[in-house]
Amino acid sequence: MKKTILLMGASGDIGSAVAKKLLRDGYQLILHYHSNQEPIETLMQSDNDHAILAAYQADLANEAEVNAFIQAVSMSVDGIVFAGGQAYYGLFQAMNPGEMDALLQVHVKAPWLITHHFLPGMIRRQQGNILFVTSMWGEYGASNEVAYSSVKGAQNTFVKALAKEVALSNIRVNAVSAGFIDTKMNAHFSPEETGAFIEEIPANRAGRPEEVANAISYLLSDESSYIQGEIIHIHGGL
């Protein structure tokens, strides 16, 4: 029987790459997106096997929408991939409380609520897989991305802690920690800033969304069955 994966943030560059990879791998998908519906429509139009079971729109920065989304997904899931999110680039002192609350809600509270809802079913079935796409800044920190670094660090700790709690229920919890990936999230950098950053990367290039998707595919598979509570780095050696 095909496993069903709830893919959060499926309309982003990394989320779309993950969706395409998992469809090729033979999974069934439930897709979430925030506002960019076009990539979702493209995915569904190319889904000749009808493996995309549903697609739901929800703003994860709005807790009421998160709760409505949770109630709307009536199917049980075998795994959850948190591939979406939002960033804030600028001085920490320039942030207002609303911007801080949005980052906390999107990256910390919403994943808590979603995991909390689906985890009991996984425990009853004695199987499950929960994966996060985090960021290297969650471990090392980045100036001008202080709050973003903080919430990504919270995701990393959540992964490590929950992994210990649910391991005996045959539920695995891991994360992929991405470095500089060629996505729209990095579009605020000028060509000069991008070039300077890439010069610091031993691989001397930006990562591709497909490379993150390949790691997600591996961590969902039985080939990684003894990997638990790990943060896998995809950053070209940076």
Buried (B, 14 or more C-beta within 10 A) or exposed (E): EEBBBBBBBBBBBBBBBBBBBBBEBEBBBBBBBBEBEEBBEBBBEEBEEEBBBBBBBBBBBBBEBBBEBBEEBEEEBBBBBBBBBBBBEEEBEEBEEEBBEBBBBBBBBBBBBBBEBBBEEBBEEEBBBBBBBBBBBBBEBBEEBBBBBBBBBBBBEBBBEBBEEBEEBBBBBBBBBBBBBBBEBBEEBEEEEBEEBBEEBEEEEBBBBBBBBBBBBBBBEEEBEEEBBBBBBBBBEB
